[in-house]
Amino acid sequence: IDSIRQKAPQASIVLVNYLPALPPKPCSAVPLSPSDWGDMSRTYSRLATIEMQAAKDAKAYFIASGHLGMGHEICTTQPYVTGWKPAPEQALAC
């Protein structure tokens, strides 16, 4: 943010946080252990807090897309995030 401000002092800076991928409770489409599920959920929450605080500290705008995506995680009827599916040639290389 500081670098952007130096190069473009009149720019409006907007930080947008990540959409939530994991629903609050584990689902079969995501092969994570309950422990890993909890770790991923806590990491997402921590990252969102850091992003929001960074925007506040820098007097930048913050769009909480995480809130907009709630209820649209993997395993919901209308997911905004569906996960990565390798192309056939990538799947063969794994």
ZAGUDREN-677062 format. One line per field, with one value per residue: chain; residue in one letter; x, y, z of N, C-alpha, C in turn. Coordinates in steps of 0.001 Angstrom, whole numbers, plus 500000, padded with zeros to 6 digits. Layout:
REM residues N
doro	(A; ...)
zadren	(A; ...)
neast	(X; ...)
nnorth	(Y; ...)
nup	(Z; ...)
caeast	(X; ...)
canorth	(Y; ...)
caup	(Z; ...)
ceast	(X; ...)
cnorth	(Y; ...)
cup	(Z; ...)
REM end
This chain:
REM residues 94
doro	(A; A; A; A; A; A; A; A; A; A; A; A; A; A; A; A; A; A; A; A; A; A; A; A; A; A; A; A; A; A; A; A; A; A; A; A; A; A; A; A; A; A; A; A; A; A; A; A; A; A; A; A; A; A; A; A; A; A; A; A; A; A; A; A; A; A; A; A; A; A; A; A; A; A; A; A; A; A; A; A; A; A; A; A; A; A; A; A; A; A; A; A; A; A)
zadren	(I; D; S; I; R; Q; K; A; P; Q; A; S; I; V; L; V; N; Y; L; P; A; L; P; P; K; P; C; S; A; V; P; L; S; P; S; D; W; G; D; M; S; R; T; Y; S; R; L; A; T; I; E; M; Q; A; A; K; D; A; K; A; Y; F; I; A; S; G; H; L; G; M; G; H; E; I; C; T; T; Q; P; Y; V; T; G; W; K; P; A; P; E; Q; A; L; A; C)
neast	(500834; 501932; 503844; 502198; 500916; 503120; 503735; 501351; 499885; 497289; 495588; 492784; 492732; 491788; 491140; 490273; 488888; 489342; 486944; 484923; 485822; 485387; 482604; 480958; 480823; 482352; 482269; 481580; 482785; 485213; 488214; 489339; 490751; 489033; 490636; 492385; 490443; 489515; 491915; 492221; 489912; 490359; 492684; 491708; 489932; 491737; 493372; 491473; 490983; 493512; 493754; 491627; 492459; 494853; 493884; 492468; 494541; 496019; 494314; 492722; 490205; 488012; 486662; 484515; 484325; 484156; 481983; 479966; 480077; 479259; 477410; 477605; 479584; 481813; 480022; 477513; 474278; 474548; 477457; 480065; 482704; 484330; 486481; 489582; 490104; 492084; 493395; 493074; 495672; 497282; 496411; 497340; 500036; 500391)
nnorth	(498811; 501216; 501555; 501858; 504238; 505975; 505934; 506652; 509011; 510128; 508072; 505937; 503400; 500091; 497323; 493951; 491251; 487647; 485356; 483167; 479777; 477420; 475966; 476554; 474043; 470794; 469160; 466640; 467162; 468304; 467075; 467080; 466602; 466826; 468354; 469691; 471081; 472869; 474306; 475514; 477106; 478845; 480101; 481428; 483255; 484736; 485862; 487505; 489345; 490539; 491698; 493557; 495212; 496183; 497746; 499659; 500833; 501985; 503801; 503030; 501740; 499019; 496038; 493711; 490952; 488457; 488398; 488742; 486356; 484440; 481543; 480657; 478812; 476048; 473062; 474134; 474982; 477002; 477638; 480069; 479637; 476976; 475317; 473833; 472218; 470019; 470313; 467764; 467003; 467906; 466387; 463888; 464238; 464298)
nup	(500000; 500798; 498782; 496542; 497225; 497109; 494379; 493199; 494463; 494524; 494138; 494740; 496989; 497180; 499088; 498778; 500330; 500380; 498993; 500957; 501046; 502416; 504040; 507251; 508542; 508091; 504854; 502393; 499916; 500286; 501007; 503861; 507088; 510271; 511974; 510175; 508801; 510755; 511140; 508604; 508516; 510681; 509748; 507480; 508733; 510281; 508279; 506999; 509046; 509274; 506722; 506781; 508886; 507809; 505698; 507150; 508704; 506670; 505682; 503544; 501331; 502123; 501018; 502082; 500860; 501810; 503543; 501708; 500371; 502143; 502828; 500319; 499924; 499111; 498596; 498953; 497513; 495642; 495012; 495224; 495083; 493739; 493703; 492560; 489541; 487909; 484570; 482028; 481076; 483130; 485265; 484604; 484969; 487659)
caeast	(500000; 502839; 504438; 501159; 500743; 504271; 503677; 500075; 499366; 495866; 494819; 491947; 493193; 490716; 491504; 489125; 489336; 488987; 485658; 485087; 485716; 484885; 481442; 481261; 480992; 482925; 481400; 482265; 483499; 486530; 488840; 490183; 490433; 488436; 491702; 492791; 489300; 489585; 493094; 491927; 488896; 491024; 493602; 490876; 489453; 492901; 493745; 490458; 491232; 494744; 493443; 490783; 493291; 495793; 493142; 492181; 495794; 496488; 493212; 492274; 488875; 488011; 485424; 484453; 483642; 483914; 480597; 479085; 480125; 478754; 476265; 477899; 480835; 481786; 478970; 476199; 473582; 475055; 478783; 480835; 484023; 484083; 487701; 490441; 490040; 493184; 493155; 493449; 497124; 497871; 496042; 498231; 501384; 500443)
canorth	(500000; 502373; 501680; 502410; 505649; 506733; 506021; 507246; 509593; 510470; 506855; 505313; 502028; 499232; 495942; 493051; 489982; 486426; 484711; 481964; 478524; 476358; 476281; 476438; 472644; 469957; 468521; 465552; 467617; 468816; 465981; 467551; 466063; 467867; 469230; 470561; 471964; 473937; 475129; 476321; 478103; 479867; 480850; 482345; 484335; 485564; 486622; 488548; 490360; 491248; 492526; 494665; 496115; 496838; 498801; 500709; 501514; 502740; 504662; 502526; 501136; 497573; 495370; 492428; 489983; 487279; 488463; 488568; 484968; 483501; 480787; 480255; 478086; 474710; 472173; 474776; 474829; 478019; 478027; 481075; 479040; 475552; 474531; 473678; 470928; 470034; 469952; 466357; 466812; 468131; 465258; 462772; 464532; 464230)
caup	(500000; 500832; 497447; 495667; 497592; 496605; 492923; 492775; 495705; 494435; 493855; 495762; 497150; 497660; 499385; 498722; 500896; 499667; 499229; 501774; 500297; 503291; 504870; 508677; 508955; 507033; 503873; 501697; 498722; 500670; 501759; 504965; 508408; 511114; 512467; 509062; 508522; 511750; 510844; 507415; 508892; 511513; 508889; 506684; 509609; 510647; 507092; 506806; 510073; 508888; 505546; 507212; 509682; 506897; 505003; 508141; 509030; 505502; 505232; 502250; 501365; 502299; 500629; 502780; 500003; 502627; 504028; 500549; 499939; 503152; 502334; 498941; 499975; 498535; 499129; 498992; 496230; 494720; 495482; 494487; 494965; 493504; 493808; 491395; 488869; 486950; 483178; 481855; 480950; 484448; 486117; 484258; 485442; 489134)
ceast	(500874; 503457; 503435; 500980; 501900; 504169; 502421; 499386; 497874; 494972; 493936; 492371; 492084; 491280; 490232; 489578; 488787; 487567; 485883; 484917; 485065; 483643; 481803; 481500; 481550; 481864; 482234; 483085; 484909; 487210; 489843; 489770; 489763; 489474; 492159; 491688; 489326; 490758; 492823; 490920; 489510; 491984; 492832; 490415; 490588; 493321; 492758; 490659; 492460; 494481; 492628; 491601; 494297; 495109; 492867; 493439; 496272; 495447; 492805; 490859; 489023; 486653; 485466; 483688; 483406; 482497; 479619; 479005; 479612; 477466; 476452; 479247; 480698; 480731; 477620; 475553; 474041; 476440; 479406; 482248; 483811; 485335; 488420; 490285; 491134; 492716; 493617; 494961; 497832; 497581; 496967; 499629; 501512; 500912)
cnorth	(501246; 502617; 502280; 503893; 506513; 506955; 506730; 507863; 509934; 509244; 506473; 503855; 501220; 497823; 495109; 491712; 488803; 485979; 483497; 480715; 477440; 476804; 476093; 475005; 471821; 469374; 467546; 466007; 468117; 467758; 466474; 466851; 467172; 468852; 470210; 471547; 473158; 474877; 476052; 477425; 479217; 480718; 481851; 483536; 485286; 486429; 487764; 489682; 491188; 492184; 493754; 495696; 496859; 497976; 499962; 501516; 502414; 503730; 504327; 501977; 499628; 497029; 493973; 491416; 488676; 487243; 488232; 487108; 483961; 482848; 480309; 479542; 476765; 473901; 472862; 474649; 475854; 478488; 479103; 480560; 477544; 474705; 474398; 472290; 470942; 469712; 468505; 466132; 467049; 466952; 464075; 462981; 464371; 462897)
cup	(500000; 499463; 496456; 495957; 497075; 495103; 492426; 493989; 495679; 494224; 495048; 495818; 497797; 497878; 499413; 499297; 500105; 499985; 500123; 500907; 501135; 504049; 506341; 509156; 507797; 506103; 503054; 500483; 499026; 501548; 502804; 506252; 509223; 511648; 511383; 508710; 509478; 511494; 509660; 507733; 509728; 510689; 508038; 507530; 509976; 509469; 506839; 507808; 509724; 507711; 505935; 508006; 508808; 506147; 505946; 508448; 507894; 504984; 503790; 502424; 501533; 501898; 501222; 501931; 500742; 503163; 502882; 500113; 500949; 502664; 500911; 498871; 499219; 499290; 499274; 497615; 495191; 495181; 494594; 494239; 494806; 493569; 492488; 490831; 487802; 485532; 482994; 481771; 482277; 485372; 485851; 484825; 486951; 489639)
REM end
